[in-house]
Amino acid sequence: MLSRARSTVAAKAVRLDLPADLPGWKPVGNYDWAWPAAWVEAQARDMAAQFDIRNGNSHDTSQFADSAAICGYDADWPLRRQ
């Protein structure tokens, strides 16, 4: 999901009100979309790896490979105002 959003708004900055203790925090709050998306993805991958270690399998980390494999099949379904 984040990689799709990142590719559609790659050149745009986003305004986010993030906690000051977050790595990469900026007092102004304007971020290039790639930074928060990459940070969230890294956190998710780290948590998935921790679950896999705890559970003794690779189920959660394999979800990233599975989702990357289907990204080419996504489609835009714009909502129309009635």
C-alpha positions in Angstrom: 0.0 0.0 0.0 2.7 2.5 1.0 4.8 1.8 -2.1 1.8 2.4 -4.3 1.1 5.7 -2.6 4.7 6.6 -2.7 4.8 6.1 -6.5 1.7 8.2 -7.1 2.8 11.2 -5.0 6.6 10.9 -5.3 7.2 14.5 -6.1 4.8 15.9 -3.5 5.6 16.9 0.1 3.1 16.0 2.8 2.5 17.8 6.1 2.5 15.5 9.1 2.3 16.3 12.8 4.7 13.6 14.1 6.1 13.1 17.6 9.3 15.0 18.2 11.1 11.8 19.4 10.5 10.1 16.0 13.8 9.6 14.0 13.9 12.1 11.2 11.4 14.5 12.9 11.3 18.0 11.5 9.9 21.0 13.4 8.2 22.4 10.3 6.4 19.1 9.6 6.9 19.0 5.8 8.2 15.7 4.6 9.0 14.1 1.2 6.5 11.3 1.0 9.2 8.7 0.5 10.7 9.2 4.0 7.6 8.4 6.2 6.6 5.5 3.8 10.1 4.0 4.0 10.2 4.4 7.8 6.8 2.7 8.3 7.8 -0.1 6.0 11.1 -0.6 7.8 9.2 -0.8 11.1 6.7 -3.3 9.7 9.5 -5.5 8.4 11.3 -5.4 11.7 8.2 -6.4 13.6 7.4 -9.2 11.1 11.0 -10.5 11.6 10.5 -10.5 15.4 7.2 -12.4 15.1 8.9 -15.0 12.8 11.7 -15.4 15.3 9.2 -15.9 18.1 7.0 -18.3 16.1 9.9 -20.2 14.5 8.7 -19.7 10.9 8.8 -17.1 8.1 5.1 -16.5 7.7 5.1 -12.7 8.5 8.2 -11.8 6.5 6.9 -13.8 3.5 3.9 -11.5 3.4 6.1 -8.7 2.1 7.3 -10.9 -0.8 3.7 -11.9 -1.5 2.4 -8.4 -1.5 5.3 -7.2 -3.7 4.4 -9.9 -6.2 0.8 -8.7 -6.6 1.6 -5.0 -6.9 1.6 -5.2 -10.7 -2.0 -6.3 -10.6 -3.4 -3.2 -8.9 -5.8 -0.9 -10.6 -7.2 2.6 -9.9 -10.9 2.7 -9.0 -11.7 6.4 -8.8 -14.7 7.4 -6.8 -17.2 9.6 -8.6 -19.3 12.1 -6.9 -23.0 11.5 -7.2 
